[in-house]
Amino acid sequence: MRERFLSYSPLFLENALAPYLSLNGDWSFQLAHHPPTTIPVPSAWEAHSSDKVTDGPALYRRSFTLPADWFQGQRIVLEAQAVSFACAVRINDREAGSHTGLWSPFQIDVTALVQPGENSIAVEVWKP
């Protein structure tokens, strides 16, 4: 079974030939009770704020569009090069998975959660 990849960081080397949709770019971002803003991903939120507070949660959100031909017996996998430190991922307001690890890559199979056309992703991040 072939896979297709959503990626919000550089692709994993072993996926270099798989079709992918980059999720890099501007994301809506909100840290704890601060007002929402827009920041580029990938990056550290501290680089885009004079406030160096890391108490979470930090919430990243954006939408993305998937082509219909991605849904022909293919798995669709979200992959990230790193998230510091713990995160929970939601696709279309449904829990997709979580990850804990300092700057380690991870993948989540989101095939059952995505649809052709418009989709949404939310990543809640906590730093110790």
Secondary structure, DSSP 4 states (H G I P E B T S, - for coil): --EEEEESSSPPGGGTTS-EEE--EEEEEEETTSPPEEEEESS-GGGG-S-----S-EEEEEEEEE-GGGGSS-EEEEEES--SSEEEEEETTEEEEEEE-SS--EEEE-TTT--SEEEEEEEEEE--
